[in-house]
């Protein structure tokens, strides 16, 4: 995500990127197959340090794009939950001690779910004065101890894709 979003923003003069993807849920608010609009994301990685010599681990999405997505969701009656995510480098279910990993996250960030691409996308957008947002479908839940099958994952993305496309019009 870091490479592609940087190149799209910098070399191809793209002004707005909305990432569509899947996520895991950590709270009761993120139910299976529900949609999440990422407000802020936290990472333990050193992406910002490598990219721009900045010690940054928490970053916001674009207010402009998020507002448009929220308006579109309301207009086309697609429910979304605006939430903060953990942007990890490892699929959290593969972590040898997920509770320990979750306990390292500062509580004030109110992390509700996890994904793996939003931080570099949002950071590049901020660095290059562009806009980035992220809409996710919950496909596994640590809170509810549920995991979607491959078929369920495939079939559950329609509303997210519709919301993303409608938000770009």
C-alpha positions in Angstrom: 0.0 0.0 0.0 2.8 2.4 0.8 4.5 2.1 -2.6 1.3 2.1 -4.7 -0.4 5.0 -2.9 2.7 7.1 -2.9 3.1 6.5 -6.7 -0.5 7.2 -7.4 -0.5 10.4 -5.4 3.0 11.7 -6.5 3.5 10.5 -10.0 0.0 10.1 -11.3 -1.5 13.2 -9.5 -4.3 11.2 -7.9 -5.9 13.4 -5.3 -8.2 10.9 -3.5 -7.9 7.2 -2.6 -10.6 5.2 -0.9 -9.2 1.8 0.1 -11.8 -1.1 0.3 -10.8 -4.2 2.3 -11.5 -6.5 5.1 -10.9 -6.2 8.8 -11.1 -8.0 12.1 -13.3 -6.8 15.0 -12.2 -6.3 18.6 -15.4 -4.8 20.0 -19.1 -5.5 20.2 -19.8 -2.6 17.9 -18.1 -4.3 14.9 -20.4 -7.2 13.9 -19.6 -9.8 11.3 -20.0 -8.4 7.8 -20.7 -4.9 9.0 -19.0 -1.9 7.4 -16.3 0.2 9.1 -15.3 3.6 8.1 -11.8 4.2 9.5 -11.4 7.4 11.4 -7.9 7.0 12.7 -5.3 4.1 12.6 -2.5 3.1 14.9 0.6 1.1 14.0 3.6 -0.2 15.8 5.6 -0.1 12.5 8.2 2.4 11.6 6.7 3.4 8.3 6.7 7.1 9.0 10.3 6.9 10.4 11.5 5.2 7.3 9.5 7.4 4.9 10.0 10.8 6.5 12.2 10.5 9.6 9.0 11.1 11.7 8.2 9.2 14.9 4.5 8.9 14.0 2.3 5.9 14.9 -1.3 7.3 14.9 -2.8 9.1 11.9 -6.2 10.2 10.7 -8.1 9.6 7.5 -9.4 12.5 5.4 -12.3 14.4 6.9 -13.4 15.4 3.4 -13.6 11.8 2.1 -15.1 10.4 5.3 -17.8 13.1 5.3 -18.6 12.2 1.6 -18.7 8.5 2.5 -20.9 9.1 5.5 -23.3 11.2 3.4 -23.4 8.5 0.7 -24.0 5.7 3.2 -27.0 7.6 4.7 -28.4 8.4 1.2 -28.2 4.8 0.0 -29.2 3.3 3.4 -26.0 1.4 4.1 -25.1 1.3 7.8 -21.5 2.0 8.8 -19.6 2.3 12.0 -16.9 5.0 12.2 -14.0 3.5 14.2 -10.3 3.5 14.9 -8.2 0.5 13.7 -4.9 -1.2 14.4 -2.8 -1.3 11.3 -0.7 -4.4 11.8 2.2 -6.0 10.0 0.9 -9.5 11.0 -2.5 -11.0 10.7 -3.5 -10.7 14.4 -4.9 -14.2 14.7 -1.4 -15.5 13.9 0.1 -13.6 16.8 1.5 -16.0 19.4 -0.1 -13.9 22.1 -2.9 -11.8 20.8 -3.9 -10.5 24.3 -0.4 -9.2 24.9 -0.3 -7.6 21.5 -3.6 -5.8 22.2 -2.5 -4.7 25.6 0.5 -2.8 24.0 -1.9 -0.5 22.2 -2.5 2.8 24.1 -6.1 2.6 25.5 -6.8 6.2 24.6 -6.8 5.3 20.9 -10.0 3.2 21.3 -9.0 0.6 18.7 -12.1 -1.3 17.5 -10.7 -3.4 14.7 -7.6 -4.4 12.7 -6.4 -4.2 9.2 -3.0 -4.0 7.4 -2.9 -1.1 5.0 -4.5 2.1 6.3 -1.5 3.6 8.0 0.8 4.0 5.0 -2.1 5.1 2.9 -3.1 7.9 5.4 0.5 8.8 6.0 1.3 9.2 2.3 -1.9 11.3 1.9 -0.9 13.6 4.7 2.7 13.9 3.5 1.7 14.7 -0.1 -1.3 16.9 0.9 -3.9 14.5 -0.6 -7.0 12.6 0.7 -7.3 9.0 1.8 -10.0 7.0 3.5 -10.7 3.4 4.1 -14.0 1.3 4.2 -13.8 -2.2 5.6 -16.0 -5.2 5.9 -15.7 -7.2 9.2 -14.8 -10.8 8.3 -13.6 -12.1 11.6 -14.3 -11.1 15.2 -12.0 -11.6 18.1 -14.8 -10.2 20.4 -17.4 -12.7 19.1 -14.9 -15.4 18.2 -16.2 -15.7 14.7 -14.4 -16.2 11.4 -15.9 -15.9 7.9 -15.4 -18.7 5.4 -13.8 -18.0 2.1 -17.2 -18.0 0.4 -18.7 -15.7 3.0 -15.8 -13.3 2.6 -16.3 -13.3 -1.2 -20.1 -12.8 -0.9 -20.0 -10.2 1.9 -18.1 -7.4 0.0 -20.9 -6.1 -2.2 -22.2 -3.4 0.1 -18.7 -2.1 0.8 -17.9 -2.0 -3.0 -21.2 -0.2 -3.7 -20.6 2.4 -1.0 -17.0 3.0 -2.2 -18.1 3.4 -5.8 -21.2 5.6 -5.0 -19.0 7.8 -2.8 -16.7 8.6 -5.8 -19.5 10.0 -8.0 
